[in-house]
Amino acid sequence: MNWRILTLLLGACSLPTELARAQVPGGAGPTRDEFKLSIGVGAGYTTNPALRSDSGGSGGDSITDLRAGLMDRRTSPRTEWSARYDAFYTSYGSNNEFDTINHALNFDGRYLVTRRTRLSLFEHFFYSRNPLQIGIASPTDEAVILTQQTNRWRSISDAALDTSLSRSFTLQAGASSRIERLDLSPSVDINTYSGRLGIQAQVGVKDTLSSTYRYSRFDFHDEGSADAEAHGMDLSWTHGPPAGAGWGLSAGVSQVTRDGERQNNLVAGATLQHPFRRFNFVSGYRRGLEADAGVATVTVAQNVYAGISGALGRSASLGVFGEYGTRDSVLEAGDRLALRYTGGGIRGSISFDPRFSISGEARRRKQTAAEGSGEDLTVDTLFLGLVFEVF
């Protein structure tokens, strides 16, 4: 079963979007057109369904899951895009107040505007009133802070325009938005808008250097919290082909301004991926500015992750991964936040034929808060699912 069914324990951040996508071909590839409908059912157990604090105690509960997914992929000489929508109903044995239908929508498109200009669009939307469902797609995605709140929805959008100035230089421009809604008391809506402008240079066959200026604005829509903005500059270096062994490095400085105060912060990132004969290794580190924890404040977010995955024979696969991260408030204005989290898991799958498969996973996530900035949370989950591809 698509292992995204329950991803509450792990989601380590990757490098900034532009660096992570630097190794993705910009033009339409040879991928064939596809349209798929799949249905699935699963069952599992969680030790902390309501995400109660460690000191408050929490009884475990069983989970059942029923889902349907639609995926459409189209290509042409000038375009390549894919869209996927998943709707899944989650039911608990005892905590019926969290029974809900969850929604997830993902879109990724690339368009060849002219012979020298490419436009890339991305959208990720997620909604759930279940606090365990946080809408992460993979271990290399951003880490989302766990909260005890329900009715959580998120929309992340990005548009990037790349124009080739010569064989070696590319002008890059982009804009993105992140909208967070949480049913807090009092409610806190967090909107982040950012723009970027940079230049990329191809050095040889496998190396790419780039420099990017970024502006971000953080709107909290909370009467007691001032908005913030940030200006930053960073340099990045990636090495390796689009597929295969490679690594990336980035470093820069970002200045945050909030309520008349200013503070300079280091931003940095690193990724390493290496395919071996029987398994693949991925790892990464990122330090950047975030406002995603259900608290009206800008934080310095640090995330590090590592994972190994590979095939077992012709029809089975297995993966093991782990993470560590922190969130610390920037400046003294607004609410204080200081969190540490660790997590990890193991997952595997077996395909009986092209249309039918079974998968399972075991995960743990522990989130520790400094005194006065939240509660300690720990949750373990076991899950087993079946998926059938209708067409």
Order of alpha helices (4+ residues) and beta strands (2+ residues): alpha-beta-beta-beta-beta-beta-beta-beta-beta-beta-beta-beta-beta-beta-beta-beta-beta-beta-beta
